[in-house]
């Protein structure tokens, strides 16, 4: 869930920031990315709990009985990887948009959306997909703290139990 939220936020925001370079959208997305990269996942988890569970009472704090219980932990994990992915998407897309074949596609009369999605984004996503794969390890490590905060019975909880029980093979496997 965290990976889906992270990628789902990073790609459109990075695309919008690159297309509207220097505009308000670009500046706001860079500020959001800076704040998102600066906040630790556990602190963001506490902020989400205070806002969505305590103040507004929209989402449950802990448990696992419905899909609503997954929203806060997935947001806490996903927002942490969305920031660097958005910045990488923006910079990669800006680099690709300066290439000759993009100018050629525009000169041929292709629509702006076709050039962006068909030509530019396809080539700009090569480094982004690589970082997404490497982010999976970050999400796995972050799940230990996030699952403890939200009392979610997952692999992170299994790791905490392994540490408490001194189960060294389990700790090494994790």
N, C-alpha and C positions, 0 to 999 in steps of 0.2 A: 503494500500500500504506500509506503513512504517513497519508494522508487517511482511509482506511478504519479504521485503528487509532485515530486521534484521535477521529473521530466515534463509533466503536463504544465507546470508553471514556467519552467526555464525556457523551453523552446518558443512559445509565443511571445514572451517578454523579450527574449534575445532577438527574435526576428523583428519585433516592433522597434526596439532600440536601434537596430542597425538600419532599418528602412527610414526611420525618422531621426537620423543622426543629427545631434545638436538641438533637437526640439525638446519640448517639455517632457514628452514620453521617455526620451533617452535619459534625461537628467533624473527623472523620478525613478526609473528602473535601476539606474546606477546607484542611487541613494539606497533604494530597497535592497539591492544586492550587497552593498557595503554593510548595512545593518544586519542582513541575514547571515553574512559570513562572520560577523563579529559576535553574534549571540551564540553561546554554547547551547547544545540541544537540551540539556537538563534545565537550564534557565528558561528557555523557550517553552518547555513542557509545563513548568510552573505558571508561567504567564498565561498559557492557553487554558490551564485548569482554572485559574482565577477568573479569567474573562468569560469563557464559554460554559463552565460548569457551576461556578459559584455565583458570579454576578448575574449572568443572563439565564442560567439554568436550561440551556439548550441541549447540552450533551452530558452523558454520564462520565464520572471521573474514572471509575474502574469497572472491571468485569469483562465478560466476553459473550453475553447472551444474544446480542444483536449487532448488525453492521454499524450502528451508531457508536458502539464501544470502540471501534477501530479508528474513528475519525481523528480524535486528539493524538493518539500515539503516532499515527501515520503523518499527520501534519507536523508534529514535532521532529520526526525524522526527515520528512520530505523537504521542509523549508530549509534545513541545513545544507542539503546538497543542491537545492534549486539556485542558490546565489552564485556559486562558482560555475555551475553549468550555464546559467544565463549570461554571465560575463564571457565565458568561452564561446558560446553561440554568437554573441554580438561581435566579438573580435574576429572570429573565423569568417563570419558572413561579410563583415566589412572588407576583409582581405579578398574574399572571392568576388565581391561586387566590383572591385577595381581591375579585374582581369579582362583581357581582350575578348574572350568568348562571350562575356556578358554584354559588352558593347556591340558585338556582332549580333547577338540575339535581339537587342533593342533595334539595331539597324535593319534587321529583317522584318521588323514590324510586329514582333510577338508582344502579347499583352504583358503588362507589368507583373501580374500575378503568375503568369506562366513562366516568365523569366526567373522570378524569385523562387517559386516552389519547384519548378522543373529543372532549372539549371543551377541556380546559386545555392539553394538550401541543400540540395543533394550532395554537392561537393563540400559544403561547409560542415556537414554533419559527420564527416570522417573522424576528425579529432574529438568531436562531442560524443560519439558512440564509444570511442575508446575510454573516455573519462567516465561515461556512464557505467561501463563494465568495472572500472576500478572503484567506483563509488559504492558498488555492492558490498565490498569489504568494510567500507566506512559505515554503512548502514548496519551491517552485522555487528560491528563493534559497538555502535551507538545503541543497539537494541538492548544491551545489558542494562544500561542506566534507564532507558525509556520504559522498558518492561517492568523494572522495579518501581519506578515512579507511579505508573498507571496500574500496577498489580495485574499485569497481563501475563497469563501462563504460556510463555513461549520459550524459544531457545535461550534468550537472555536470562530468564528465570532459572532455566536448567543450569546455566553457567554459574549463577550465584549460588545455587544449591550445591553444585560441584565444588566450589571454593569452600563453602561452609563445611562440607563433609570430607574435604581433602581428597577428592576423587581425581587424582592426577591424570589418569588416562582420559577422562572426560575433559579436563581443562586443556590438555594437549591437543585433543581432537578439535576442540572449539577454536 
